[in-house]
């Protein structure tokens, strides 16, 4: 499944909808569904991601296991913070 910008524009205006979208993606993942998620809401995306690719101008500039990233991580601050 490919989900692109599923919550674009909702982050500040509809936190309940954002949370529900995150829960739905987590349920799909738990059911074994493979998902490619393109999302600017980094915190929500990291909650459901296994692996992260950071793309700039169409080129992968970084990749990491999502479980290793946190707000204090250098790569997180440089590209996602």
C-alpha positions in Angstrom: 0.0 0.0 0.0 1.3 3.5 -0.8 0.1 6.4 1.4 1.3 9.8 0.5 0.8 12.9 2.7 -2.2 11.2 4.4 -2.5 14.0 7.0 -1.2 17.0 5.0 -2.7 20.1 6.4 -4.3 18.4 9.3 -1.5 18.4 11.8 -2.3 21.6 13.8 -6.0 21.7 13.0 -7.3 18.2 13.6 -5.1 16.3 16.1 -7.9 13.7 16.6 -7.9 12.9 12.9 -4.1 12.7 12.8 -4.1 10.3 15.7 -6.8 8.1 14.1 -4.8 8.0 10.8 -1.7 6.9 12.8 -3.8 4.2 14.6 -5.2 3.0 11.3 -1.7 2.7 9.7 -0.5 0.9 12.8 -3.4 -1.6 12.5 -2.7 -2.2 8.9 1.0 -2.8 9.7 0.1 -5.2 12.6 -2.1 -7.1 10.1 0.9 -7.7 7.9 0.3 -5.0 5.3 3.4 -3.6 3.7 3.2 0.2 3.5 5.2 2.9 1.9 4.4 6.1 3.8 5.4 9.5 2.5 4.7 11.9 5.3 5.9 15.2 6.6 4.6 14.6 10.2 7.8 13.0 11.3 6.7 12.1 14.8 3.6 10.2 13.6 5.5 8.5 10.8 8.3 7.3 13.2 5.7 5.8 15.4 4.6 3.4 12.7 7.8 3.1 10.5 10.3 0.3 10.5 12.8 2.1 8.3 13.2 5.7 7.2 14.5 7.2 4.0 15.1 10.9 3.8 14.8 12.2 0.3 15.9 15.6 -0.9 15.3 16.7 -4.5 14.5 13.1 -5.5 17.7 11.7 -4.0 18.0 9.5 -0.9 20.3 11.4 1.4 20.0 9.3 4.5 18.4 6.1 5.7 18.1 4.5 9.1 16.2 2.0 11.2 13.2 4.0 12.6 13.8 2.6 16.1 17.2 4.2 16.3 16.0 7.8 15.6 14.9 10.2 18.3 14.7 14.0 18.7 18.2 14.1 20.0 19.7 12.1 17.1 22.0 14.1 14.8 20.3 12.9 11.6 16.9 13.6 13.1 17.8 17.2 13.9 19.6 17.8 10.6 16.9 16.5 8.3 13.7 16.0 10.2 13.8 18.4 13.2 
